[in-house]
Amino acid sequence: MSIRNLDDLLAEGVSGRRVLVRADLNVPLDKQSGEITDDGRIRAVLPTLSALVQAGAKVVVCSHLGRPKGAPDPQFSLRPVAGRLGELLGAPVHFAEDTVGDSARSTVEGLADGQVALLENLRFNKGETSKDDAERGAFADQLAAFGDAYVDDAFGAVHRRHASVHDVPARLPHVAGRLVLREVEVLGKLTGDPERPYVVVLGGSKVSDKLAVIEALLPKVDRLLIGGGMCFTFLKAQGHEVGTSLLEEEMVETCGNLLERSGGKIMLPVDVVAADAFAPDATHDTVPADGIPSHRLGLDIGPETVAGFAAALSQAKTIFWNGPMGVFEMAAFAGGTRGVAEAITKADAFSVVGGGDSAAAVRALGLDESSFGHISTGGGASLEYLEGKTLPGIAALEN
């Protein structure tokens, strides 16, 4: 790819220059306390920010958090992120109370060389996500005024045609940050000529969310292991009772067609953990995948399935995993996700965790992140990249 990277910008010299960095600081916050529950995305951008700070740049960071409706909303403020970012950088991060208003301008103007500012949530301004080119462009003009150069290190947002991702690069000299460059290099290995056997593990709740990537990957993989809530639509397509499990009725026929076309590549659960209710303390037990009681719902894959998936993964040389195997947030239904994750770490393979809930599960379950080849920060972005889609943020960097 013809993308300039951070090293190119550093070689030109950034001391005393303002560098606008689009980061993905969309971290989960505890609804009661407002505290950050997983700082993985903050830590992921540190290599880029630290390099710019050490080179004497005036660093202006911008990001979104959650899905506010184009206006300020205290529950989506980036203020807690500024505090945590400062702790990790070992220096205070100056926080702007707005995105492109008076506070942002005075905060940016007050930066000394090597200092960092964080603007308030980009999505507090409706221009960030607007589908109107003029409205989005006007907001991009205001953002671009805060930088002499632009660095995109928000891989989790590169599949969005948003002002800070798609329009600002057209207004400033632009490069890819360390994280974006690494993500593209890693995913390029999967779309190119991966070492075989190539095994993909897909989970999560809906087949419809993963249909495009299943279609794209089926011709390329050796095995496709399917767990999570989406497996029940496949089991229904095989004619099995799925009780009150999550089911996309409109996708049953599609799943049946995929099974027919897969040539035996698709591997489904043979047992599941079925519960009386969607609750952490619900009565539950393990049942055959073709024998789910009509009044119960599956909330995890069972131990026989974990063993089968582990056997397939043990043969792999390349692994891509996206989506948990069950409701891992509840201890009673975390065994499938833990078992598959541990099998991936034991395989003699190059492994990629495809962001989103999978990355969150790795951290929530206390697994060693270094045991995986790469943990992506972008669930949706990584899937769209593997689908072969043009990602607006990457295309903007190439121009």
Secondary structure, DSSP 4 states (H G I P E B T S, - for coil): ----BHHHHHHH--TT-EEEEEE-----B-TTT--BS--HHHHHTHHHHHHHHHTT-EEEEE---S---SS--GGG-SHHHHHHHHHHHTS-EEE-SSSSSHHHHHHHHTPPTT-EEE---GGGSTTTT-S-HHHHHHHHHHHHTT-SEEEEE-GGGTTS--IIIIIGGGTS-EEE-HHHHHHHHHHHHHHS---SSEEEEE-SS-HHHHHHHHHHHTTT-SEEEE-STTHHHHHHHTT---TTS---GGGHHHHHHHHHHTTT-EE--SEEEEESSSSTT--EEEEETT---TT-EEEEE-HHHHHHHHHHHHT-SEEEEES-SS-TTSGGG-HHHHHHHHHHHHSSSEEEE-SHHHHHHHHHTT--GGGSSEE-S-HHHHHHHHHTPPPHHHHHHH-
